Amino acid sequence: MESADPSSSILERLYLQMVRMRRFEETLAALWQQGLISGELHLGIGEEAIAAGVIDHLSPGDGLALDHRPTPVLVGIGTDPTRLILEMLGHEQGLCRGRGGHMHLFDPDRTAASSGIVGASGPMACGFALALSASGPGRVAVAFFGEGAVNQGMLMESLNLAVVWRLPVVFVCKDSTWAITTRSSTMTGGHVQRRAAAFGMPAVRVNGAWVDQVWRTAGELIGNARRGKGPGFLVASCWRPTGHFEGDPLVRAAAHPASMKGEMPDMIGALRDPNGGPRRARLAGLLAMTATVGRMKTDRLAKSADPLRAAARHLPADTRQRITAVAAAEIDDAVASALHTMRDER
């Protein structure tokens, strides 16, 4: 059972993974801003400690069921970053021949799959776990999802099935406290951790910005699952500075409120409209909108919640610089290779 704190060498390995993930996500954001990636883009910036702390305990042959922010985990388990970028660019040489985009990615060599359907990682992980159990003991499956997914019936059914069948699966809930532009607390009854515990599985909450805490707790849950002790549930708080997707209007309103004037309803004008509803209700709507933007602004600026900053405190400056340079070179080379492939096609 992994219960001790990670050693300095493990912390370096985890930090390298986290920096590699962050660099990749920032690269995707830049390509999206250039118009090279079309449609919505859901980034995993802020999830690096959760992804790295969990997957460090996995072995070849374990199963991974991912949500609509799959790229940090895929980069961490060794999926070719060039093929991932080509996939986002819609190229035939992409991971899924350019047909999956950024949400529907499959890496059969690593038993990893993602889906844009909220909560779908639950039944997918149970399927992986059942198949792995049939092939012999010692393998585990992991499901990643956001806290909003706990309101999906198929995820609740997956928790029940995992306990009843004693499946070797660990459910990892990334709790950002936001359901797109709504606070999760206003649409989810009770507590996520208690919901999972009610099924009879160990359920633990950790600070998702602290990779050492994630690593230690994930190691215990995954170790139990490997030894046939059944499923576990990990809730990790999650900082998401870019919002639900790139270009999120709530984030833009928090960062640059004046620039959003043309897109936002004229709430002040609505207060003066004699044909509107009761003035008190209209005022409450204005105050609620202002409060939501204010909460987003506060969350975006919570630098203490950045997992890379938190992990960096455990490492010497020269080690951080070396790791950052290695990760940057790897991802930058992948981008250059992908763009070179695209240019050769023209």
ZINOR-V725594 format. One record per pair of residues at least 24 apart in sequence whose C-alpha atoms are under 10 Angstrom apart, sorted by the first residue. I is the first residue (numbers start at 1). J is the second residue. D is the distance in Angstrom with one decimal. If there is no record, write none. Layout:
i: [I I]
j: [J J]
d: [D D]
//
This chain:
i: [1 1 1 1 1 1 1 1 1 1 2 2 2 2 2 2 2 2 2 2 2 3 3 3 3 3 3 3 3 4 4 4 4 4 4 5 5 5 5 5 6 6 6 6 6 7 8 8 10 10 10 11 11 11 11 11 11 11 11 12 12 12 12 12 12 12 13 13 13 14 14 14 14 14 14 14 14 14 14 14 14 15 15 15 15 15 15 15 15 15 15 15 15 15 15 15 15 16 16 16 16 16 16 16 16 16 16 17 17 17 17 17 17 17 17 17 17 17 17 17 17 17 18 18 18 18 18 18 18 18 18 18 18 18 18 18 18 18 18 18 18 19 19 19 19 19 19 19 19 19 19 19 20 20 20 20 20 20 20 20 20 20 20 20 20 21 21 21 21 21 21 21 21 21 21 21 21 21 21 21 22 22 22 22 22 22 22 22 22 23 23 23 23 23 23 23 23 24 24 24 24 24 24 24 24 24 24 24 24 24 25 25 25 25 25 27 27 27 27 28 28 28 28 28 28 28 28 29 29 29 31 31 31 31 32 32 32 32 33 33 35 36 36 36 36 37 37 37 37 37 37 37 37 38 38 38 38 39 39 39 40 40 40 40 40 40 40 40 41 41 41 41 41 41 41 41 41 41 41 42 42 42 42 42 42 42 42 42 42 42 42 42 42 43 43 43 43 43 43 43 43 43 43 43 43 43 44 44 44 44 44 44 44 44 44 44 44 44 44 44 45 45 45 45 45 45 45 45 45 45 46 46 46 46 46 46 46 46 46 46 46 46 46 46 47 47 47 47 47 47 47 47 47 47 47 47 47 47 47 47 48 48 48 48 48 48 48 48 48 48 48 48 49 49 49 49 49 49 49 49 49 49 49 49 49 49 49 49 50 50 50 50 50 50 50 50 50 50 50 50 50 50 50 50 50 50 50 50 50 51 51 51 51 51 51 51 51 51 51 52 52 52 52 52 52 53 53 53 53 53 53 53 53 53 53 53 54 54 54 54 54 54 54 54 54 54 54 54 54 54 55 55 55 55 55 56 56 56 57 57 57 57 57 57 57 58 58 58 58 58 58 58 59 59 59 59 60 60 60 60 61 61 61 61 61 61 61 61 61 62 62 62 62 62 62 62 62 62 62 62 62 63 63 63 63 63 63 63 63 63 63 63 63 63 63 63 63 63 63 63 64 64 64 64 64 64 64 64 64 64 64 64 64 64 64 64 64 64 64 65 65 65 65 65 65 65 65 65 65 65 65 65 65 65 65 65 65 65 65 65 66 66 66 66 66 66 66 66 66 66 66 66 66 66 66 66 66 66 66 66 67 67 67 67 67 67 67 67 67 67 67 67 67 67 67 67 67 67 68 68 68 68 68 68 68 68 68 68 68 68 68 68 68 69 69 69 69 69 69 69 69 69 69 70 70 70 70 70 70 70 70 70 70 70 70 71 71 71 71 73 73 74 74 74 74 74 74 74 75 77 77 78 79 79 79 79 79 80 80 81 81 81 81 81 81 81 81 82 82 82 82 82 82 82 82 82 82 82 83 83 83 83 84 84 84 85 85 85 85 85 85 86 86 86 86 86 86 86 87 89 89 89 90 91 91 91 91 93 93 93 94 111 112 112 113 114 114 117 118 118 118 118 118 118 118 118 118 119 119 119 119 119 119 119 119 119 119 119 119 119 119 119 120 120 120 120 120 120 120 120 121 121 121 121 121 121 122 122 122 122 122 122 122 122 122 122 122 122 122 122 123 123 123 123 123 123 123 123 124 124 125 125 125 125 125 125 125 126 126 126 126 126 126 126 126 126 126 126 127 127 127 127 128 128 128 129 129 129 129 129 129 129 129 130 130 130 130 130 130 131 132 132 133 133 133 133 133 137 137 137 137 137 138 138 138 138 138 138 139 139 139 139 139 139 139 139 140 140 140 140 140 140 140 140 140 140 140 140 140 141 141 141 141 141 141 141 141 141 142 142 142 142 142 142 142 142 142 143 143 143 143 143 143 144 144 144 144 144 144 145 145 145 145 145 145 146 146 146 146 146 146 146 146 146 146 146 146 147 147 147 147 147 147 147 147 147 147 147 147 147 147 147 147 148 148 148 148 148 148 148 148 148 148 148 148 148 148 149 149 149 149 150 150 150 150 151 151 151 151 156 156 156 159 159 159 159 159 159 159 159 159 159 160 160 160 160 160 161 161 162 162 162 162 162 163 163 163 163 163 163 163 164 164 164 164 165 165 166 166 166 166 166 166 167 167 167 167 167 167 167 168 168 168 168 168 168 168 168 168 168 168 168 169 169 169 169 169 169 169 169 169 169 169 170 170 170 170 170 170 170 170 170 170 170 170 170 170 171 171 171 171 171 171 171 171 171 171 172 172 172 172 172 172 172 172 172 173 173 173 173 173 173 173 174 174 174 174 174 174 174 175 175 175 175 175 175 175 175 175 176 176 176 176 176 176 176 176 176 176 177 177 177 177 177 178 178 178 178 178 178 179 179 180 180 180 180 180 181 181 181 181 181 181 181 181 181 182 182 183 183 183 192 192 192 193 193 193 193 196 196 196 196 197 197 200 200 200 201 201 201 201 201 202 202 202 202 202 203 203 203 203 203 204 204 204 204 204 205 205 205 205 205 206 206 206 206 206 207 207 207 207 207 207 207 208 208 208 208 208 208 208 208 209 209 209 209 209 209 209 209 209 209 209 209 210 210 210 210 210 210 210 210 210 211 211 211 211 212 212 212 237 238 238 238 239 239 239 239 239 239 239 239 239 240 240 240 240 240 240 241 241 241 241 241 241 241 241 241 241 242 243 243 243 249 250 250 250 250 250 250 251 251 251 251 251 251 252 252 252 253 253 253 253 253 254 254 254 254 254 254 254 254 254 254 255 255 255 255 255 255 256 257]
j: [216 217 219 220 221 222 223 224 226 227 57 215 216 217 218 219 220 221 222 223 224 213 215 216 217 218 219 220 223 212 215 216 217 219 220 212 213 215 216 217 211 212 213 215 216 212 314 315 56 212 215 53 211 212 215 311 312 314 315 311 312 314 315 319 320 323 52 56 323 48 49 51 52 53 55 56 76 211 212 215 311 48 49 52 53 211 307 308 311 312 314 315 319 320 323 324 327 52 76 308 320 322 323 324 325 326 327 48 49 51 52 53 55 56 72 73 75 76 77 78 323 327 45 46 47 48 49 50 51 52 53 72 73 75 76 211 307 308 311 324 327 48 49 307 308 320 323 324 325 326 327 328 48 72 75 76 323 324 325 326 327 328 329 330 331 45 46 47 48 49 51 52 71 72 73 74 75 76 327 331 46 47 48 72 75 308 327 328 331 72 324 327 328 329 330 331 332 71 72 75 81 84 85 327 328 330 331 332 334 335 69 71 72 75 331 85 331 332 335 71 84 85 88 89 102 246 335 242 246 247 85 88 89 335 88 89 246 247 246 247 89 88 89 90 339 85 86 87 88 89 90 101 102 88 89 90 101 101 102 246 101 102 103 244 245 246 247 248 68 69 88 101 102 103 244 245 246 247 248 68 69 70 71 102 103 116 242 243 244 245 246 247 248 68 69 70 71 72 102 240 241 242 243 244 245 246 68 69 70 71 72 73 238 239 240 241 242 243 244 245 69 72 238 239 240 241 242 243 306 307 72 176 208 209 237 238 239 240 241 242 305 306 307 308 72 73 174 175 176 208 209 211 236 237 238 239 240 306 307 308 72 73 76 208 209 210 211 238 239 306 307 308 207 208 209 210 211 212 213 214 215 236 238 306 307 308 310 311 144 172 173 174 206 207 208 209 210 211 212 213 214 215 218 234 235 236 237 238 307 75 76 77 144 172 174 208 211 214 215 76 77 211 212 214 215 208 210 211 212 213 214 215 216 217 218 219 142 144 170 172 211 214 215 216 217 218 219 221 222 234 142 215 218 219 222 215 218 219 215 216 218 219 220 222 223 139 140 141 142 219 222 223 110 138 139 140 109 110 111 139 109 110 111 112 132 138 139 140 141 110 111 112 128 129 132 138 139 140 141 142 169 108 110 111 112 113 124 125 126 127 128 129 131 132 139 140 141 142 143 169 106 107 110 111 112 113 114 121 124 125 128 129 140 141 142 143 144 169 170 106 111 112 113 114 115 120 121 122 123 124 125 126 127 128 141 142 143 144 145 171 103 104 105 106 112 113 114 115 116 119 120 121 122 124 125 142 143 144 145 172 103 104 105 113 114 115 116 117 118 119 120 121 122 143 144 145 146 149 102 103 104 105 114 115 116 117 118 119 120 121 144 145 146 102 103 104 114 115 116 144 145 146 245 102 103 104 105 106 112 113 114 115 116 144 145 102 103 105 114 112 144 105 106 107 110 112 113 114 331 110 112 110 106 107 109 110 112 107 334 330 331 332 333 334 335 337 338 330 331 332 333 334 335 336 337 338 339 341 334 335 337 338 334 335 338 331 334 335 337 338 339 334 335 337 338 339 341 342 338 338 339 342 342 338 341 342 345 338 341 342 338 141 141 142 143 143 144 149 145 146 148 149 150 151 152 154 155 143 144 145 146 147 148 149 150 151 152 153 154 155 156 158 144 145 149 152 153 154 155 158 145 149 154 155 158 171 149 150 152 154 155 156 157 158 159 162 169 170 171 172 154 155 156 157 158 159 161 162 155 158 158 162 167 168 169 170 171 158 159 161 162 165 167 168 169 170 171 231 158 162 167 169 167 168 169 162 166 167 168 169 170 225 231 162 165 166 167 168 169 167 167 168 166 167 168 226 228 168 225 226 227 228 168 223 225 226 227 228 168 169 222 223 225 226 227 228 167 168 169 170 222 223 224 225 226 227 228 230 231 167 168 169 170 171 222 225 226 231 168 169 170 171 172 222 231 232 233 169 170 171 172 173 233 170 171 172 173 174 234 171 172 173 174 175 235 172 173 174 175 176 177 178 179 235 236 237 238 172 173 174 175 176 177 178 179 184 188 192 193 235 236 237 238 173 174 175 176 177 178 179 180 183 184 185 187 188 192 173 174 179 188 188 192 195 196 187 188 189 192 195 196 199 195 196 197 198 199 200 201 231 232 233 196 198 199 200 201 199 231 199 201 230 231 232 199 200 201 229 230 231 232 199 200 230 231 230 231 201 225 228 229 230 231 225 226 228 229 230 231 232 221 222 223 224 225 226 227 228 229 230 231 232 221 222 224 225 226 228 229 230 231 232 233 201 202 203 218 221 222 223 224 225 230 231 232 233 234 196 203 218 221 222 231 232 233 234 235 203 204 205 218 232 233 234 235 236 205 233 234 235 236 237 238 208 234 235 236 237 238 239 205 207 208 235 236 237 238 239 240 208 236 237 238 239 240 241 243 244 299 237 238 239 240 299 238 239 240 243 244 296 243 244 243 244 245 248 250 243 244 248 249 250 251 292 293 296 250 292 292 295 296 233 234 235 233 234 235 236 232 233 234 235 232 233 230 231 232 229 230 231 232 233 230 231 232 233 234 231 232 233 234 235 232 233 234 235 236 233 234 235 236 237 234 235 236 237 238 235 236 237 238 239 305 307 235 236 237 238 239 305 306 307 236 237 238 239 304 305 306 307 308 309 310 311 236 237 305 306 307 308 309 310 311 307 308 310 311 310 311 314 305 305 306 307 299 300 301 302 303 304 305 306 307 296 299 300 302 305 306 296 297 298 299 300 301 302 303 305 306 300 296 299 300 293 289 292 293 294 296 297 293 294 296 297 299 300 293 296 297 290 293 294 296 297 290 292 293 294 295 296 297 298 299 300 293 294 296 297 300 301 297 293]
d: [9.3 9.9 6.7 5.5 8.5 8.6 5.5 7.4 10.0 9.6 8.9 8.4 6.1 7.8 8.3 4.8 5.3 8.9 8.9 7.1 9.8 9.9 9.0 5.5 7.2 9.3 7.0 6.3 9.9 9.7 9.7 6.7 9.7 9.6 9.8 6.6 8.0 8.3 6.4 9.9 9.4 6.3 9.0 7.5 7.3 9.4 8.2 8.0 9.1 9.3 9.7 9.7 8.3 7.5 9.6 7.9 9.4 7.8 7.9 9.1 9.4 9.0 7.4 8.0 8.4 8.0 9.1 8.8 9.1 9.3 7.9 9.6 5.9 7.0 9.7 7.6 9.5 7.6 8.8 8.9 8.7 9.1 8.4 8.2 9.8 8.5 9.4 7.4 6.6 7.5 9.6 8.9 9.9 8.2 7.7 9.0 10.0 9.2 9.4 9.9 8.6 9.5 5.7 7.3 9.8 8.2 6.8 7.9 8.9 8.9 6.2 9.4 9.9 9.3 8.9 9.4 8.2 5.9 9.1 10.0 9.3 8.1 9.8 9.6 8.8 5.1 6.5 9.3 8.1 6.3 9.3 8.2 9.8 9.7 8.0 9.2 8.3 6.8 9.0 9.7 9.2 8.0 9.9 9.9 7.2 9.4 7.7 6.4 9.5 9.3 6.3 8.1 9.1 8.4 7.5 7.7 9.0 7.9 9.8 8.5 4.9 7.0 9.5 8.0 7.1 8.1 9.8 9.1 6.5 9.7 9.0 8.8 7.7 5.0 7.9 8.9 6.3 6.8 8.6 9.0 8.2 9.0 7.0 7.7 9.9 8.5 9.3 9.6 9.9 9.8 9.0 7.3 6.5 9.8 9.4 6.8 8.6 8.2 7.8 7.9 8.0 9.8 9.1 9.1 8.6 9.5 6.2 8.6 9.4 9.0 10.0 7.6 7.4 9.8 9.9 9.1 8.1 8.3 7.9 9.8 9.9 7.7 8.3 9.9 9.7 10.0 9.4 9.8 7.3 9.9 9.3 9.3 8.9 9.5 9.3 9.5 8.2 9.8 8.7 9.1 9.8 8.5 6.3 9.4 10.0 9.2 9.8 9.5 6.0 5.5 8.1 8.9 9.3 8.2 7.9 9.0 8.9 9.1 9.7 9.6 9.7 8.9 9.7 9.7 6.5 6.8 8.5 9.6 9.2 8.8 9.5 9.2 7.1 8.5 8.8 5.5 5.6 8.7 9.9 6.8 5.8 9.0 9.5 7.8 8.0 10.0 8.9 8.6 6.5 4.6 6.5 10.0 9.9 8.6 5.8 8.5 7.9 8.5 9.2 8.8 9.9 7.7 8.7 8.0 6.7 7.4 9.2 5.5 7.5 7.2 6.2 9.1 9.8 9.6 7.7 9.8 9.0 10.0 9.7 9.6 9.3 8.3 9.4 8.0 6.3 7.3 7.3 9.5 9.0 9.4 9.9 9.3 8.7 7.7 9.8 6.3 5.0 5.2 7.1 8.8 8.0 6.1 6.4 8.3 7.7 9.4 7.7 9.8 9.3 7.4 7.9 10.0 9.2 9.0 6.1 7.0 7.5 8.9 7.6 9.7 6.7 8.4 9.3 8.6 8.2 9.8 8.3 9.3 9.8 9.1 6.6 7.6 9.4 6.2 5.9 6.4 4.6 8.3 9.2 7.1 8.4 9.5 9.1 9.1 5.7 7.6 9.3 8.3 9.6 8.5 9.4 7.7 9.6 9.0 5.6 7.5 8.3 6.7 9.7 9.4 6.1 8.0 9.1 9.9 9.6 7.0 8.8 8.1 8.7 9.8 7.6 9.7 8.8 9.4 9.6 9.3 8.9 8.9 9.4 6.8 9.1 7.4 9.8 8.6 7.8 9.2 8.9 5.6 7.1 8.1 5.2 4.0 7.8 8.8 6.9 8.4 8.7 9.9 9.7 8.6 9.1 6.9 6.0 8.9 8.7 5.5 7.3 9.7 8.5 9.8 8.8 8.7 8.8 9.4 9.9 7.5 9.1 8.5 8.0 9.7 7.6 6.1 9.5 7.2 8.4 8.8 7.9 8.9 9.1 9.2 8.2 9.8 9.5 9.9 8.1 8.8 9.0 6.8 8.5 9.0 8.7 6.7 6.6 9.7 8.3 9.8 7.0 8.4 9.2 7.8 6.8 8.7 8.3 8.5 7.7 9.0 5.4 5.2 5.7 8.1 9.9 9.8 7.5 5.1 6.0 8.5 9.3 7.0 9.6 9.3 5.8 7.2 9.6 8.1 8.0 6.4 4.3 6.3 8.6 8.9 10.0 9.7 8.1 6.2 4.5 6.4 8.3 8.6 8.6 6.7 7.9 9.6 8.8 5.7 5.1 6.2 8.0 9.7 9.9 9.6 8.5 6.0 5.3 5.8 8.2 8.3 4.9 7.4 8.8 5.9 5.3 9.0 9.5 8.1 7.5 6.1 4.7 6.4 8.9 9.5 9.0 9.2 8.8 9.6 7.4 6.0 4.3 6.6 8.9 9.6 8.4 5.6 9.0 8.8 8.7 8.3 6.0 5.1 6.9 9.9 7.3 8.6 9.6 8.5 5.3 5.3 6.1 7.5 7.1 7.6 7.4 6.1 9.5 8.2 6.1 5.5 8.0 9.7 7.5 4.6 7.3 9.1 6.6 5.8 4.6 7.5 7.8 9.9 9.8 9.6 9.5 8.3 9.4 7.8 6.6 9.6 8.3 9.0 8.4 9.1 8.7 9.5 9.9 7.7 6.8 8.5 7.6 9.8 9.4 8.4 6.3 8.5 9.5 8.6 9.7 7.6 8.6 8.7 9.3 9.3 9.4 9.1 9.4 8.3 9.0 7.8 9.2 9.7 9.7 7.7 9.2 8.5 9.8 7.2 8.8 7.9 9.5 9.7 8.3 8.8 7.0 9.8 9.3 5.9 8.0 9.8 9.0 9.9 8.2 9.6 8.3 4.6 6.3 8.5 6.6 5.5 9.1 9.7 8.4 9.6 9.5 7.5 9.2 9.7 9.0 10.0 7.8 6.9 9.5 6.5 8.8 9.6 8.7 9.3 5.7 8.0 8.4 8.1 9.5 8.8 9.1 8.5 9.8 9.2 8.9 7.6 9.5 9.3 8.8 9.7 9.1 9.3 9.6 9.6 10.0 9.7 9.3 9.4 7.7 8.2 8.0 5.6 9.2 9.4 7.4 9.4 8.9 9.4 9.0 6.6 8.2 9.5 8.4 4.7 7.2 8.4 6.0 8.2 6.6 5.3 8.9 9.4 9.7 8.6 8.5 8.8 9.9 7.1 7.0 9.5 6.8 9.4 9.3 7.8 9.2 9.0 9.2 9.7 9.9 7.1 5.0 8.2 8.4 5.5 7.5 9.4 9.4 9.6 7.5 9.7 6.8 6.7 9.4 8.0 5.4 8.7 9.0 9.3 9.7 8.8 8.5 9.4 9.6 9.4 6.8 8.4 8.4 6.7 8.7 7.8 6.5 9.6 7.0 8.3 6.7 9.4 9.8 9.8 9.6 9.8 9.4 9.7 9.5 9.2 8.5 8.7 9.7 6.0 5.6 5.9 9.5 9.9 9.8 9.1 8.7 9.5 6.5 7.9 9.0 9.9 9.3 8.4 10.0 7.5 7.4 9.8 9.3 8.9 9.8 7.1 7.7 7.5 8.4 9.2 8.1 4.6 6.5 7.7 7.2 9.0 9.4 9.9 8.2 5.8 9.0 9.4 8.4 5.0 5.6 7.7 7.1 9.0 9.7 6.4 5.9 9.5 9.5 9.9 9.3 8.8 6.4 4.6 6.4 8.6 8.8 8.8 9.5 9.4 8.7 5.5 4.8 5.9 7.1 8.5 9.6 9.6 9.8 7.6 6.4 4.9 5.8 8.2 9.6 8.8 6.4 4.8 6.1 7.3 9.6 8.0 6.4 5.2 6.0 8.7 9.9 8.3 5.3 4.7 5.8 7.4 9.1 9.2 8.7 9.3 9.6 9.9 9.2 9.5 5.8 6.0 5.0 7.3 7.4 8.4 8.0 7.7 8.9 7.3 10.0 8.4 9.5 9.5 9.9 9.1 9.3 8.2 9.2 8.6 8.1 6.0 9.1 9.9 6.8 9.7 8.6 7.7 9.5 8.5 9.8 9.4 10.0 8.3 7.2 8.6 9.2 8.8 7.0 9.0 9.6 8.9 8.4 9.3 9.5 7.1 9.7 9.8 7.0 9.4 8.7 8.3 9.2 8.9 8.9 9.5 6.1 8.7 9.4 9.4 9.9 9.3 9.0 7.4 6.2 9.1 6.9 6.9 6.7 9.8 6.6 6.3 8.9 9.0 9.2 9.1 9.8 8.2 9.4 9.5 8.8 7.5 7.1 4.4 6.5 7.6 9.6 7.8 8.4 5.3 5.9 9.6 9.8 8.1 9.6 8.2 4.5 6.3 8.3 6.5 7.5 5.3 5.4 8.5 9.0 7.7 9.6 6.3 8.7 9.9 10.0 7.1 4.8 6.8 8.8 9.9 9.9 9.8 8.5 6.8 6.5 9.9 9.5 7.3 8.7 5.4 4.8 5.7 7.4 9.3 9.2 10.0 9.5 9.9 7.7 6.3 4.7 6.1 8.4 9.9 9.9 10.0 8.8 8.6 6.1 4.8 6.0 7.4 9.3 7.6 6.0 4.7 6.2 8.4 9.3 7.8 8.5 6.2 5.2 6.0 5.8 9.3 9.8 9.7 8.5 6.7 5.8 4.6 5.2 8.4 9.7 9.5 8.6 6.0 4.5 5.8 6.5 9.9 9.6 9.7 9.6 8.0 7.9 8.8 9.4 9.9 9.8 9.9 9.0 8.6 8.1 9.1 9.9 7.9 7.5 5.2 8.4 8.8 9.0 8.2 7.5 8.7 8.8 6.6 9.1 8.2 9.2 8.8 9.9 7.9 8.3 9.4 9.7 9.8 9.9 7.7 7.7 7.9 6.6 10.0 8.6 6.6 9.2 9.7 8.9 8.0 9.9 9.2 9.3 9.6 7.6 6.2 5.5 7.1 9.2 7.6 5.2 6.2 8.5 9.4 6.1 4.5 5.8 7.5 8.3 6.4 5.1 6.1 8.5 8.6 6.0 4.6 5.8 7.9 7.5 6.3 5.0 6.7 9.9 8.5 5.5 5.2 7.8 10.0 8.9 9.6 8.2 4.5 4.6 5.4 8.0 8.4 9.3 7.4 8.3 7.2 6.8 7.5 8.3 5.6 6.1 4.2 7.9 8.7 6.6 8.2 9.5 9.6 8.6 8.9 6.1 8.8 9.5 6.3 6.8 7.0 8.8 8.1 6.7 9.8 8.1 9.9 9.2 7.9 8.9 9.0 7.5 7.9 9.9 8.1 9.1 9.5 5.9 6.6 8.2 9.8 7.9 7.1 9.8 9.1 8.8 8.6 9.0 9.8 7.0 4.5 7.5 8.4 9.3 9.7 8.9 7.5 8.4 9.7 8.3 9.8 9.8 8.3 6.4 9.7 7.2 8.9 7.7 10.0 6.7 7.3 9.9 8.0 9.3 9.8 9.4 9.7 6.6 9.2 9.0 8.6 9.4 9.0 5.3 6.6 8.5 6.3 4.9 8.7 9.9 8.6 9.1 9.8 9.0 6.7 8.8 9.7 9.9 8.9]
//
